[in-house]
Amino acid sequence: MNRLESLGVNNPVRRVIQRHYELPRLARLGGRLAGGRALEIGCGSGYGTKLILDQMGAASVDAVDPDPAMVARARRRLRRYGDAVRIRRGTAEDLAAALDTPDGAYDAVFGFLVLHHVEDWRAALAEAARVLRPGGRLYFVEVTSAALARPAPPVPRPPGAGPLQRRAVPRGASPPRPRARRPVDDGGGVGLPARGGRAGEPLSRSAPVTLS
């Protein structure tokens, strides 16, 4: 994750959206955990982990993130939860290495805008399925191909801002095209699109998926 992406997921606006929109919607789609054991992949600074405990009703949460700085921030944020939280450095593709996770260990797996950062996201989904108990659920919020195809709204300029900086393009040459992130176009679980559209479009089915 680069500095701009890190700023995008670690700011007050993102936390408000996560708390007041994403978690309530996921709870309506898939239900609360009522004391279950949960895992979060790509936990970042730990705010999502906190919401899984406070809003989704998990009794305990294990969480992984590949960035040591984020792991340290998450541990500081979640210190007051004591043994109910375990934070480890690791990747979504190999949960056994980070957490020594056996098959069927969790009632739920959560991912908030994580899968599009994972190089082998199919392996990450396979790991999520492996560690979920029969009947367990995958809750996620993710970017969809339909959302990426929509034009972004213009960014408002604050009063008094200077002119936009533009890079010169030689005459006759085409301007550089922005590189889009690879969309995730399949998978399963209880999902929300991250930008526009309907829950479950086209990344996931709109009904909760249970694994058996």
C-alpha positions as CSV (number, residue, x, y, z in Angstrom):
1,M,0.0,0.0,0.0
2,N,1.5,3.3,-1.0
3,R,1.3,6.6,1.0
4,L,-1.8,7.9,-0.8
5,E,-3.7,4.6,-0.3
6,S,-2.6,4.5,3.4
7,L,-4.0,8.0,3.9
8,G,-7.2,6.9,2.2
9,V,-7.9,4.2,4.6
10,N,-6.5,5.8,7.8
11,N,-8.5,9.0,8.2
12,P,-11.6,10.1,10.1
13,V,-13.9,10.1,7.0
14,R,-13.1,6.5,6.3
15,R,-13.8,5.5,9.9
16,V,-17.2,7.3,9.9
17,I,-18.1,5.4,6.7
18,Q,-17.0,2.1,8.1
19,R,-18.8,2.5,11.4
20,H,-22.1,4.1,10.3
21,Y,-22.5,2.5,6.8
22,E,-20.5,-0.6,6.2
23,L,-20.8,-2.4,9.5
24,P,-24.6,-1.9,9.9
25,R,-25.1,-3.1,6.3
26,L,-22.9,-6.2,6.8
27,A,-24.8,-6.9,10.0
28,R,-28.1,-6.7,8.2
29,L,-26.9,-8.9,5.4
30,G,-25.1,-11.6,7.4
31,G,-26.2,-11.2,11.0
32,R,-24.2,-10.4,14.1
33,L,-21.8,-12.9,15.6
34,A,-23.2,-13.0,19.1
35,G,-20.0,-14.1,20.8
36,G,-18.3,-15.9,17.9
37,R,-14.6,-16.0,17.0
38,A,-13.6,-13.8,14.1
39,L,-10.6,-13.1,11.9
40,E,-9.8,-9.9,10.0
41,I,-7.4,-9.9,7.1
42,G,-5.6,-6.7,6.3
43,C,-6.5,-5.1,9.7
44,G,-4.5,-1.9,9.1
45,S,-4.6,0.3,12.2
46,G,-7.1,-1.9,13.9
47,Y,-10.3,0.2,13.6
48,G,-12.2,-2.5,11.8
49,T,-11.1,-5.0,14.4
50,K,-12.5,-2.7,17.1
51,L,-15.8,-2.5,15.2
52,I,-16.0,-6.3,14.8
53,L,-15.9,-6.6,18.6
54,D,-18.1,-3.6,19.5
55,Q,-20.7,-3.7,16.7
56,M,-20.7,-7.2,15.3
57,G,-20.5,-8.8,18.8
58,A,-17.5,-11.0,18.3
59,A,-16.0,-12.5,21.5
60,S,-12.5,-12.5,20.1
61,V,-10.7,-11.4,17.0
62,D,-7.4,-12.5,15.4
63,A,-6.1,-10.0,12.8
64,V,-3.2,-10.0,10.3
65,D,-1.5,-7.3,8.3
66,P,1.7,-7.4,6.3
67,D,2.8,-3.9,7.3
68,P,4.7,-3.9,10.6
69,A,3.8,-0.2,11.2
70,M,0.1,-1.0,10.9
71,V,0.5,-4.0,13.2
72,A,2.1,-1.7,15.8
73,R,-0.7,0.9,15.5
74,A,-3.4,-1.8,15.8
75,R,-1.8,-3.2,18.9
76,R,-1.8,0.2,20.5
77,R,-5.4,0.9,19.5
78,L,-6.7,-2.5,20.8
79,R,-4.6,-2.8,23.9
80,R,-7.6,-2.4,26.2
81,Y,-9.3,-5.5,24.8
82,G,-6.5,-7.7,26.3
83,D,-6.6,-11.4,25.4
84,A,-9.7,-10.9,23.2
85,V,-7.5,-9.6,20.4
86,R,-4.5,-11.1,18.8
87,I,-2.6,-9.1,16.1
88,R,0.1,-10.6,13.9
89,R,2.1,-9.6,11.0
90,G,1.2,-11.8,8.0
91,T,-0.6,-12.1,4.7
92,A,-4.1,-13.2,3.8
93,E,-2.7,-15.9,1.5
94,D,-0.9,-17.8,4.3
95,L,-2.8,-17.5,7.6
96,A,-1.1,-20.6,9.0
97,A,2.3,-18.9,8.9
98,A,1.0,-15.9,10.9
99,L,-1.5,-17.4,13.3
100,D,-0.9,-21.2,13.1
101,T,-4.6,-21.3,12.1
102,P,-6.2,-24.8,11.8
103,D,-9.1,-25.6,9.5
104,G,-12.5,-24.5,10.7
105,A,-11.2,-22.2,13.4
106,Y,-13.4,-19.1,12.9
107,D,-17.1,-18.3,12.9
108,A,-16.5,-15.3,10.5
109,V,-13.7,-13.8,8.4
110,F,-13.7,-10.0,7.7
111,G,-12.0,-7.9,5.0
112,F,-12.5,-4.2,4.5
113,L,-11.1,-3.0,1.1
114,V,-8.4,-5.6,1.3
115,L,-8.7,-8.1,-1.6
116,H,-7.8,-5.7,-4.4
117,H,-4.4,-5.2,-2.6
118,V,-3.7,-8.9,-2.5
119,E,-1.7,-10.2,-5.4
120,D,-3.2,-13.7,-5.3
121,W,-6.7,-12.8,-4.0
122,R,-8.0,-16.3,-5.1
123,A,-5.5,-17.8,-2.6
124,A,-6.7,-15.4,0.0
125,L,-10.3,-16.5,-0.5
126,A,-9.3,-20.1,-0.4
127,E,-7.6,-19.5,2.9
128,A,-10.7,-17.7,4.3
129,A,-12.8,-20.8,3.3
130,R,-10.2,-23.1,4.9
131,V,-10.3,-21.4,8.3
132,L,-14.0,-20.9,8.5
133,R,-16.0,-23.5,10.3
134,P,-18.9,-25.2,8.5
135,G,-21.6,-22.6,8.2
136,G,-19.1,-19.8,8.9
137,R,-19.4,-16.5,6.9
138,L,-17.1,-14.2,5.0
139,Y,-17.9,-10.5,5.4
140,F,-16.2,-8.1,3.1
141,V,-16.3,-4.6,1.5
142,E,-14.6,-4.4,-1.8
143,V,-14.2,-2.5,-5.0
144,T,-16.2,-3.9,-7.9
145,S,-15.5,-3.8,-11.6
146,A,-18.7,-1.9,-12.2
147,A,-17.6,0.8,-9.7
148,L,-14.2,1.1,-11.3
149,A,-15.8,1.6,-14.7
150,R,-17.8,4.6,-13.5
151,P,-16.2,8.1,-13.9
152,A,-15.1,9.5,-10.6
153,P,-16.7,12.8,-9.5
154,P,-14.6,15.9,-9.8
155,V,-12.5,16.7,-6.7
156,P,-13.6,20.1,-5.2
157,R,-10.9,22.7,-5.0
158,P,-10.6,24.7,-1.8
159,P,-11.0,28.4,-2.0
160,G,-7.7,30.2,-2.8
161,A,-6.0,27.0,-4.1
162,G,-3.3,27.5,-6.7
163,P,-3.5,26.2,-10.2
164,L,-3.5,22.4,-10.8
165,Q,-0.1,21.1,-11.8
166,R,-0.1,19.5,-15.3
167,R,2.6,17.5,-16.9
168,A,3.5,18.6,-20.4
169,V,2.7,16.1,-23.2
170,P,4.6,16.3,-26.5
171,R,2.5,17.3,-29.5
172,G,0.9,14.3,-31.2
173,A,1.4,12.1,-28.2
174,S,-1.5,10.7,-26.1
175,P,-1.6,11.7,-22.5
176,P,-0.8,8.9,-20.0
177,R,-3.8,6.8,-18.9
178,P,-4.3,6.1,-15.2
179,R,-3.6,2.6,-14.3
180,A,-6.7,1.0,-12.8
181,R,-6.5,-1.5,-10.0
182,R,-7.3,-5.0,-11.0
183,P,-11.0,-5.5,-10.1
184,V,-12.1,-8.5,-8.2
185,D,-14.9,-10.0,-10.2
186,D,-15.8,-13.1,-8.4
187,G,-15.8,-14.6,-4.9
188,G,-18.3,-15.3,-2.2
189,G,-19.6,-14.1,1.1
190,V,-21.6,-11.2,2.4
191,G,-20.3,-8.2,0.5
192,L,-20.8,-4.5,-0.2
193,P,-19.5,-2.6,-3.2
194,A,-17.1,0.1,-2.0
195,R,-18.3,2.7,-4.5
196,G,-21.8,2.8,-5.8
197,G,-23.9,-0.1,-7.0
198,R,-25.8,-2.6,-5.0
199,A,-24.6,-5.0,-2.4
200,G,-23.2,-8.1,-4.1
201,E,-22.6,-6.5,-7.5
202,P,-20.7,-8.3,-9.3
203,L,-18.2,-9.3,-6.7
204,S,-20.4,-11.4,-4.6
205,R,-23.9,-12.8,-4.3
206,S,-26.3,-10.7,-2.3
207,A,-27.3,-13.6,0.0
208,P,-25.0,-14.8,2.8
209,V,-22.8,-17.7,1.8
210,T,-22.4,-20.6,4.2
211,L,-19.5,-23.0,3.8
212,S,-20.0,-26.7,4.6
